Amino acid sequence: MRSLPNIEIFRTDVYDRAEADMIVERLHAAFTAYLANFDLHDCDRILRIESRSGEIAAAPVIKMMEEMGYEATLIYDV
């Protein structure tokens, strides 16, 4: 039986696709067990992070976003 992925959803202030792509690359480099993607069409500019190999540490993701000059707020914990 396959395990369900852990998912965290963040509200962000990222508006540009090129910036979102750069952020995803940096997140993947820093957190190799995570799969990240943005939904910039959503009013909350959603950052979705999934992990099949354990819990997602939201605080380090938020800190990394802040270090890059962006806001990220956890809005949904699955």
N, CA and C of each residue as an Amber inpcrd file, in Angstrom:
protein
   234
   0.8330000  -1.1770000   0.0000000   0.0000000   0.0000000   0.0000000
   0.8860000   1.2510000   0.0000000   0.5870000   2.1900000  -0.8680000
   1.3520000   3.4320000  -0.9550000   0.9340000   4.3780000   0.1550000
   1.9130000   5.0770000   0.7100000   1.5930000   6.0480000   1.7420000
   1.1910000   7.3700000   1.0880000   0.3250000   8.0880000   1.7530000
  -0.0990000   9.3890000   1.2630000   1.0200000  10.3920000   1.4710000
   1.1580000  11.3330000   0.5610000   2.2090000  12.3370000   0.7330000
   1.8420000  13.3280000   1.8340000   2.8470000  13.8930000   2.4380000
   2.6580000  15.0220000   3.3460000   2.6460000  16.2630000   2.4660000
   1.7090000  17.1610000   2.7390000   1.5670000  18.3730000   1.9280000
   1.4140000  19.5760000   2.8430000   2.1060000  20.6400000   2.4880000
   1.9420000  21.9330000   3.1630000   1.6310000  22.9640000   2.0880000
   0.7190000  23.8790000   2.4100000   0.3100000  24.9380000   1.4930000
   0.6380000  26.2790000   2.1380000   1.3240000  27.1350000   1.3720000
   1.7330000  28.4440000   1.8720000   1.1560000  29.5430000   0.9980000
   0.7190000  30.6370000   1.6310000   0.3400000  31.8660000   0.9290000
   1.6470000  32.6530000   0.7450000   1.8790000  33.1860000  -0.4560000
   3.1150000  33.9260000  -0.7120000   2.8190000  35.2660000  -1.3720000
   3.8830000  36.0400000  -1.5350000   3.7930000  37.2980000  -2.2730000
   4.6050000  37.2270000  -3.5680000   4.7150000  36.0330000  -4.1360000
   5.4330000  35.8200000  -5.3990000   4.4440000  36.0180000  -6.5450000
   4.7930000  36.8940000  -7.4980000   3.8920000  37.1900000  -8.6050000
   4.4650000  36.8150000  -9.9610000   5.7620000  36.7040000 -10.0610000
   6.4310000  36.5130000 -11.3360000   6.8100000  35.0450000 -11.5400000
   6.5020000  34.4850000 -12.7170000   6.7920000  33.0710000 -13.0050000
   8.2920000  32.7870000 -12.9470000   9.1240000  33.6820000 -13.4620000
  10.5760000  33.4590000 -13.4310000  11.0740000  33.4100000 -11.9900000
  10.5580000  34.2940000 -11.1340000  10.9230000  34.2630000  -9.7200000
  10.4530000  32.9660000  -9.0770000   9.2380000  32.5370000  -9.3860000
   8.7040000  31.2940000  -8.8300000   9.5680000  30.1090000  -9.2400000
   9.9840000  30.0740000 -10.5000000  10.8360000  28.9840000 -10.9720000
  12.1760000  28.9720000 -10.2460000  12.7620000  30.1540000 -10.0260000
  14.0220000  30.2650000  -9.2930000  13.8550000  29.7810000  -7.8510000
  12.7640000  30.1530000  -7.2280000  12.4950000  29.7380000  -5.8530000
  12.3520000  28.2290000  -5.7750000  11.6100000  27.6360000  -6.7020000
  11.4370000  26.1820000  -6.7200000  12.7880000  25.4880000  -6.8570000
  13.6470000  25.9850000  -7.7460000  14.9860000  25.3950000  -7.9060000
  15.7710000  25.4550000  -6.6000000  15.7300000  26.5830000  -5.9290000
  16.4690000  26.7290000  -4.6720000  15.8810000  25.8590000  -3.5650000
  14.5540000  25.7610000  -3.5180000  13.9240000  24.8880000  -2.5250000
  14.2950000  23.4270000  -2.7750000  14.2770000  23.0030000  -4.0390000
  14.6380000  21.6200000  -4.3660000  16.0950000  21.3350000  -4.0200000
  16.9700000  22.3100000  -4.1980000  18.3810000  22.1250000  -3.8580000
  18.5740000  22.0190000  -2.3480000  17.8260000  22.8130000  -1.5960000
  17.9750000  22.8260000  -0.1400000  17.2340000  21.6810000   0.5470000
  16.0910000  21.3010000  -0.0100000  15.2410000  20.2710000   0.5810000
  14.9970000  19.1860000  -0.4680000  15.9360000  18.2800000  -0.5910000
  15.9140000  17.3120000  -1.6870000  14.7450000  16.3280000  -1.6190000
  14.1240000  16.1640000  -0.4730000  12.9960000  15.2370000  -0.3470000
  11.6570000  15.8980000  -0.6920000  11.6780000  17.1970000  -0.9810000
  10.4460000  17.9320000  -1.2400000  10.2360000  18.1500000  -2.7310000
   8.9660000  18.1690000  -3.1230000   8.5500000  18.6050000  -4.4540000
   7.7480000  19.8880000  -4.2630000   8.1810000  20.9580000  -4.8890000
   7.5330000  22.2550000  -4.7090000   6.9920000  22.7580000  -6.0360000
   5.8680000  23.4930000  -5.9600000   5.3410000  24.1680000  -7.1370000
   4.4800000  25.3470000  -6.6960000   4.2990000  26.2820000  -7.6130000
   3.5020000  27.4730000  -7.3500000   2.2270000  27.4500000  -8.1770000
   1.1660000  28.0150000  -7.6170000  -0.0490000  28.3440000  -8.3580000
  -0.1890000  29.8620000  -8.2790000   0.3710000  30.5440000  -9.2670000
   0.3520000  32.0030000  -9.2610000  -0.9920000  32.5650000  -9.7190000
  -1.8710000  31.7070000 -10.2240000  -3.2060000  32.1530000 -10.6240000
  -4.1440000  32.2350000  -9.4250000  -3.8110000  31.5510000  -8.3510000
  -4.6100000  31.6150000  -7.1230000  -4.4040000  32.9820000  -6.4730000
  -5.4260000  33.5040000  -5.8470000  -5.3170000  34.8300000  -5.2270000
  -4.2880000  34.8680000  -4.1020000  -3.9580000  33.7080000  -3.5220000
  -2.9670000  33.6400000  -2.4540000  -1.5640000  33.3030000  -2.9530000
  -1.3840000  33.2190000  -4.2700000  -0.0650000  32.9070000  -4.8540000
   0.5460000  31.7030000  -4.1550000  -0.1350000  30.5900000  -4.2430000
   0.1330000  29.3770000  -3.4690000   1.4770000  28.7320000  -3.7930000
   2.2050000  28.3960000  -2.7450000   3.3650000  27.5150000  -2.8300000
   2.9370000  26.2020000  -2.1920000   3.0080000  25.1280000  -2.9550000
   2.6170000  23.8030000  -2.4690000   3.8680000  22.9490000  -2.3810000
   4.0730000  22.3460000  -1.2070000   5.2260000  21.4730000  -1.0100000
   4.7140000  20.1030000  -0.5940000   5.2610000  19.0830000  -1.2570000
   4.8730000  17.6960000  -1.0020000   6.1130000  16.8940000  -0.6360000
   5.9240000  15.9510000   0.2860000   6.9930000  15.0270000   0.6470000
   6.3930000  13.6560000   0.8700000   6.9630000  12.6510000   0.2370000
   6.5370000  11.2730000   0.4660000   7.4550000  10.5800000   1.4670000
   8.4870000  11.2780000   1.9100000   9.4770000  10.6330000   2.7750000
   9.5080000  11.1960000   4.1940000   8.4500000  11.8310000   4.6140000
   8.3990000  12.3330000   5.9810000   7.6910000  13.6650000   6.0750000
   7.6750000  14.1660000   7.2820000   7.0210000  15.4420000   7.5530000
   7.7580000  16.5880000   6.8700000   7.0400000  17.6430000   6.5920000
   7.6060000  18.8510000   6.0060000   7.8440000  19.8520000   7.1310000
   9.0560000  20.3530000   7.1930000   9.4040000  21.3590000   8.1950000
   9.0600000  22.7330000   7.6200000   7.9470000  23.2910000   8.0410000
   7.4700000  24.5600000   7.4850000   8.3750000  25.7300000   7.8530000
   8.8780000  25.7620000   9.0820000   9.6750000  26.9050000   9.5410000
  10.9230000  27.1390000   8.6750000  11.6940000  26.1030000   8.3270000
  12.8530000  26.3490000   7.4610000  12.4700000  26.8250000   6.0560000
  11.3390000  26.3700000   5.5470000  10.8610000  26.8390000   4.2390000
  10.5190000  28.3220000   4.3310000   9.7900000  28.7040000   5.3700000
   9.4190000  30.1140000   5.5630000  10.6680000  30.9670000   5.7240000
  11.6360000  30.4940000   6.5000000  12.8800000  31.2400000   6.7080000
  13.6340000  31.4240000   5.3990000  13.7130000  30.3630000   4.5980000
  14.4050000  30.4630000   3.3190000  13.7080000  31.4560000   2.3960000
  12.3880000  31.4320000   2.3690000  11.6320000  32.3910000   1.5670000
  11.9340000  33.8220000   2.0210000  11.9470000  34.0330000   3.3340000
  12.2440000  35.3640000   3.8650000  13.6560000  35.8030000   3.4950000
  14.6120000  34.8760000   3.5400000  15.9910000  35.2000000   3.1730000
  16.0970000  35.5920000   1.7000000  15.1960000  35.0820000   0.8680000
  15.1740000  35.4400000  -0.5510000  14.3520000  36.7060000  -0.7980000
  13.7390000  37.2460000   0.2520000  12.9870000  38.4900000   0.1270000
  11.4950000  38.3260000  -0.1110000  10.9630000  37.1530000   0.1830000
   9.5480000  36.8750000  -0.0380000   8.8570000  36.4850000   1.2620000
   7.5540000  36.6700000   1.2860000   6.7590000  36.2300000   2.4250000
   6.1360000  34.8810000   2.1070000   6.0430000  34.0350000   3.1110000
   5.3390000  32.7590000   2.9920000   4.6780000  32.4870000   4.3320000
   3.3840000  32.2010000   4.2940000   2.6140000  31.9230000   5.4870000
   1.9080000  30.5890000   5.3150000   2.0850000  29.7150000   6.2700000
   1.4260000  28.4140000   6.2210000  -0.0760000  28.6220000   6.3370000
  -0.8370000  28.0940000   5.3670000  -2.2920000  28.2810000   5.4270000
  -3.0410000  26.9690000   5.4610000  -2.3670000  25.8550000   5.1290000
  -3.0850000  24.6010000   5.1100000  -2.1360000  23.4770000   5.3930000
  -2.5140000  22.6170000   6.3020000  -1.6840000  21.4680000   6.6920000
  -2.4750000  20.2080000   6.4030000  -1.9990000  19.4020000   5.4660000
  -2.7040000  18.1650000   5.1050000  -2.0590000  17.0000000   5.8160000
